[in-house]
Amino acid sequence: MNDLPSPTLPLSPVSLPRGSLHCQGGPVGAVVDAPGRGGVEVAWARHLDEVREAQRLRYEVFATEMGARLKATIAGHDTDIFDDFCEHLLVRDVRTREVIGTYRVLTPEQARRIGCTYSDTEFDLTRLRGLRSRMVELGRSCVHAQHRHGGVILALWGALADFMVRNRLDTMVGCASIPMMHNGMVCGDAAASIWRQLRETHLAPIEYQVLPRLPLPVDRLDASLDIEPPALIKGYLRLGARVLGAPAWDPDFNTADLPMLMRLADLPARYRKHFLGS
């Protein structure tokens, strides 16, 4: 979060999702083989208890593992006001039934209902207004520490691509986080260095560039480090994503957040064939 107040409203007790855009009559989940790791199952949450499983995983990763200071309304859960409006994508270990990966997706209709996206709280997204009618926001992506292999993230991305195509959506936006810890110290040098690299190679055209509401002070940081972006950001870039501007500082999660945008039309041919079959 930034200097705006953190939302703390609880989830509604009704089943989710309301106003879902899921495929009518399609399969709820699919089992994907993860070579050498056992199978994983990907499905959309249909009830509140399944959303709670995702929120517990998020808390374990963000708070327990990464040290985020979460203002949760339920102990041991990462919750915020956006959860009640989002579709929640879950990956389970087939053997244990444990949720080991998750994304949440805010559709255009649900964004209109709540009034904004989470990214709007970190960035001025005025220049994206022409994209919003077919734009979803991706957020709260995480994978259990013991399952960070390609099978989980590929299962998530495959389900997201299918969701986009079935619902005639073409653009994804979100905040991609860079931890502020570097060499055991809290500083923004790593984030500043990654931003320096990506603005030279993956910056979006000016008409899509946005401004952070609480900017990371990159001009006062050492941006000369030879450091690679986090794996998830590198994955987005391979899928044709663009960085929309300079990073925002998120003091609660202790991260620098880069605004990123992906469009299905920009998928490289090999990924288009893998995820879309065309």
C-alpha positions in Angstrom: 0.0 0.0 0.0 1.0 3.7 -0.1 0.1 6.7 1.9 -3.6 6.0 1.4 -5.5 4.4 4.3 -5.5 0.6 4.2 -9.0 -0.9 3.6 -10.1 -3.2 6.3 -13.7 -4.2 5.4 -14.3 -8.0 5.9 -15.5 -10.3 3.1 -19.1 -10.8 2.7 -20.3 -14.2 4.1 -22.0 -15.1 0.8 -20.6 -17.6 -1.7 -18.2 -16.3 -4.3 -18.0 -15.2 -7.0 -20.9 -12.8 -7.5 -21.4 -11.8 -11.1 -18.7 -14.3 -12.2 -17.6 -14.3 -15.8 -16.6 -18.0 -15.7 -17.3 -20.2 -18.8 -20.9 -21.5 -18.6 -20.9 -25.3 -18.5 -17.1 -25.6 -18.7 -14.9 -27.7 -16.4 -14.3 -26.3 -12.9 -10.7 -27.5 -12.7 -8.0 -29.3 -14.7 -5.2 -31.5 -13.6 -1.8 -30.6 -14.9 1.3 -32.8 -14.7 4.3 -31.2 -13.1 7.2 -33.5 -14.1 9.0 -34.9 -11.1 6.7 -33.0 -8.8 3.4 -34.8 -8.9 0.2 -33.4 -10.4 -1.4 -30.0 -9.6 -5.0 -29.0 -10.1 -6.1 -25.5 -11.1 -9.6 -24.2 -10.5 -11.5 -21.0 -9.6 -12.7 -20.6 -6.0 -16.5 -21.2 -5.8 -17.1 -20.6 -2.1 -15.8 -18.4 0.7 -13.9 -21.3 2.4 -11.8 -21.7 -0.8 -11.1 -18.0 -0.8 -9.9 -18.3 2.8 -7.5 -21.0 1.7 -5.9 -18.5 -0.8 -5.8 -15.8 1.9 -4.0 -18.1 4.3 -1.4 -19.0 1.7 -1.0 -15.2 0.9 -0.4 -14.5 4.6 2.2 -17.3 4.9 4.1 -16.0 1.9 3.8 -12.2 2.4 3.8 -11.9 6.1 5.5 -14.9 7.6 8.1 -15.4 4.8 8.6 -11.8 3.4 7.8 -9.8 6.6 4.9 -7.7 5.2 3.0 -5.7 7.8 -0.6 -6.7 7.0 -3.6 -5.0 8.5 -5.7 -8.2 8.2 -9.1 -8.4 9.8 -8.8 -12.2 10.2 -5.8 -13.6 12.1 -3.4 -15.6 9.8 -5.2 -14.3 6.6 -4.2 -11.6 4.1 -7.4 -9.8 3.4 -8.5 -6.5 1.9 -11.5 -4.8 0.5 -10.8 -6.0 -3.1 -11.0 -9.7 -2.3 -14.8 -9.6 -2.1 -15.0 -8.4 -5.7 -12.3 -10.6 -7.2 -12.2 -14.0 -8.8 -9.7 -16.2 -7.0 -7.6 -18.8 -9.0 -6.2 -21.7 -7.0 -3.6 -24.3 -7.7 -3.8 -27.4 -5.4 -1.4 -30.3 -4.9 -3.4 -33.3 -6.1 -2.0 -35.6 -3.4 -2.5 -33.3 -0.4 -5.3 -31.0 -1.7 -3.3 -28.1 -0.2 -3.6 -24.7 -2.0 0.0 -24.1 -3.2 -0.5 -21.2 -5.6 -3.0 -18.4 -6.2 -3.9 -15.3 -8.2 -6.8 -12.9 -7.8 -8.5 -11.3 -10.8 -10.5 -8.2 -10.8 -12.7 -8.0 -13.9 -13.8 -4.7 -15.6 -17.4 -5.0 -14.2 -16.3 -5.7 -10.7 -13.8 -2.8 -10.9 -16.6 -0.5 -11.8 -18.6 -1.8 -8.8 -15.9 -1.1 -6.3 -14.8 2.1 -8.0 -11.2 1.3 -8.8 -8.5 -1.3 -9.0 -5.8 -2.0 -6.4 -3.3 -0.6 -8.9 -5.2 2.7 -8.9 -4.2 3.1 -5.2 -0.6 3.0 -6.1 -0.5 4.7 -9.5 -2.4 7.3 -11.5 -3.8 5.1 -14.3 -5.5 7.9 -16.2 -3.8 7.0 -19.4 -5.2 3.5 -19.3 -8.9 4.7 -19.4 -9.3 3.6 -23.0 -8.3 0.0 -22.1 -10.5 -0.5 -19.0 -13.5 -2.0 -20.6 -11.5 -5.1 -21.6 -8.8 -5.0 -18.9 -8.5 -7.2 -15.9 -6.2 -6.6 -12.9 -4.0 -9.4 -11.7 -2.8 -9.4 -8.1 -1.7 -11.2 -4.9 0.3 -13.7 -6.9 2.1 -16.2 -4.7 3.4 -19.8 -4.7 4.1 -21.9 -1.6 7.9 -22.0 -0.8 8.1 -25.8 -1.3 6.3 -25.8 -4.7 8.1 -23.0 -6.7 8.6 -24.9 -9.9 7.4 -24.3 -13.4 4.3 -26.5 -13.1 2.4 -24.2 -10.7 3.0 -20.9 -12.5 2.2 -22.5 -15.9 -1.0 -23.9 -14.5 -2.0 -20.4 -13.3 -1.1 -18.7 -16.5 -2.9 -21.3 -18.6 -6.1 -20.8 -16.6 -5.8 -17.0 -16.9 -5.3 -17.1 -20.7 -8.4 -19.3 -21.0 -10.4 -17.0 -18.8 -9.4 -14.0 -20.9 -10.3 -15.6 -24.2 -13.7 -17.0 -23.0 -14.7 -13.6 -21.6 -13.4 -11.5 -24.6 -10.9 -9.7 -22.5 -7.5 -8.7 -23.9 -5.4 -6.7 -21.4 -3.9 -7.5 -18.0 -2.5 -4.9 -15.6 -1.0 -5.2 -12.1 1.8 -4.3 -9.7 4.9 -6.5 -9.8 6.8 -6.4 -6.6 10.6 -6.2 -6.0 11.7 -6.9 -2.4 13.5 -4.0 -0.7 16.0 -6.4 0.9 19.4 -6.6 -0.8 22.5 -8.3 0.7 20.6 -8.5 4.0 19.8 -4.8 4.2 16.6 -2.9 3.5 17.3 -0.5 0.7 15.9 0.4 -2.7 19.1 0.0 -4.7 18.0 -3.3 -6.2 14.7 -1.9 -7.3 16.3 1.3 -8.7 18.8 -0.9 -10.7 16.0 -3.1 -12.1 14.0 0.0 -13.1 17.0 1.4 -14.8 17.5 -1.8 -16.9 13.8 -2.2 -17.8 13.1 1.3 -18.8 15.7 0.9 -21.5 14.4 -2.3 -22.8 10.7 -2.8 -21.8 9.1 0.6 -21.2 5.6 1.0 -22.6 4.9 3.7 -25.2 4.3 7.2 -23.7 0.5 7.0 -24.2 0.3 4.1 -21.6 2.9 5.4 -19.1 1.6 6.1 -15.5 2.9 7.9 -12.4 3.3 6.4 -8.9 1.4 8.0 -6.0 4.2 7.3 -3.6 7.3 7.2 -5.7 10.4 5.2 -4.8 13.1 7.9 -4.7 15.2 6.3 -7.5 17.2 9.4 -8.1 18.7 9.1 -4.6 19.5 5.4 -4.9 22.3 3.4 -6.4 20.9 2.2 -9.8 24.2 0.7 -11.0 23.8 -2.8 -9.5 24.0 -5.7 -11.9 21.0 -7.6 -10.6 18.3 -9.6 -12.3 14.5 -8.9 -11.9 12.5 -11.4 -9.8 11.5 -14.5 -11.5 7.9 -13.5 -11.9 8.8 -10.2 -13.6 11.1 -12.0 -15.9 8.3 -14.4 -16.8 5.9 -11.5 -17.5 8.6 -9.9 -19.8 8.9 -13.2 -21.7 5.2 -13.1 -22.3 5.5 -9.6 -23.9 4.7 -7.4 -20.9 5.7 -3.8 -20.7 6.6 -1.6 -17.7 4.3 1.4 -17.5 6.6 3.6 -15.4 8.8 4.2 -12.3 8.2 2.1 -9.2 6.0 3.0 -6.3 7.1 2.3 -2.7 4.8 0.0 -0.7 6.0 0.3 2.9 3.5 -2.3 4.3 4.8 -5.0 2.0 8.3 -3.7 2.1 8.5 -3.7 -1.7 9.0 -1.5 -4.7 6.1 -2.1 -7.1 6.4 -1.8 -10.9 3.2 -1.1 -12.9 3.0 -3.7 -15.7 0.7 -4.3 -18.6 0.3 -7.4 -20.8 -1.9 -7.8 -23.8 -2.9 -11.0 -25.5 -2.0 -9.5 -28.9 1.6 -9.1 -27.7 2.1 -12.8 -26.7 5.1 -14.2 -28.6 4.1 -16.9 -31.1 5.4 -19.9 -29.0 3.5 -18.7 -25.9 0.4 -18.0 -28.0 0.4 -21.5 -29.2 1.0 -22.9 -25.7 -1.6 -21.0 -23.9 -4.2 -20.2 -26.7 -3.6 -23.0 -29.1 -3.2 -20.7 -32.0 
